[in-house]
Amino acid sequence: MLELEANLQAVRRRIRAAEQACGRPEGSVRLLAVSKTQPATVLRAAYGLGQREFGENYLQEAMEKQDALADLDILWHFIGPIQSNKTRPIAERFDWVHGIDRLKIAQRLSDQRPESMTPLNVCIQVNIGGESTKSGVAPADVAGLAHAVAGLPRLRLRGLMTIPAPTAEVGAQHAAFRRLRELLERLGIPGLDTLSMGMSNDLEAAVAEGATLVRIGTSIFGRRPRAKGRA
């Protein structure tokens, strides 16, 4: 686990350096460890190193980890598209959802969120580059969906999320993240405080453009094996 500790420390240093470079206060950017395909033992080790927020993409795998780690005070984030038949366990088990791109899914999550739990924090996923292979709502449709989601009683709309096309060109990275920030600023909905953007290869550009939460997997856990048959 020495490699895990070194990786976490390196990512935290990158985040802090990015905050400093653009004059943002320390701690203004949260680290979400994207832990899909990692065993519960690795998440437990990361928790012991101070990591509290974990993001999962595969529901069945996530539920098994949640059960194995029920003794830990973890904030669980579900990332990615959601099928209608999976909304109930997500509504019952997660603290955050990144990936709302249809009102139908948001309505089901609201209806199925237990009254005993606080409202489910959600971000709308925006397909910022209009890629045919990516999930997310088109930028032109963000406002309509956001206002509808903000009115659902068991959800708390927190902001926007995006996964832009990968590029090593720093200017293009900045442009995509800037566009998401500008979309958020134009919404005018009270309480929006989250820009979920930036991953291992572009977190510095994301922080410079206003990210409040970066989703990091590879730089923490290393490259993952290709997942097959997960749900």
Buried (B, 14 or more C-beta within 10 A) or exposed (E): EEEBBEBBEEBBEBBBEBBEEEEBEEEEBBBBBBBBBBEBEBBBBBBEBEBBBBBBBBBEBBBEBBEBBEEBEBBBBBBBBBEEEBBBBBBBBBBBBBBBBBBEBBBBBBBBBEEEEEEBBBBBBBBBBEEEEBBBBEBEBBBEBBEEBBEBEBBBBBBBBBBBEEBEEEEBBBBBBBBBBEBBEEBEBEEBEBBBBBBBBBBBBBBBBBBBBBBBBEBBBEEEEEEEEEE
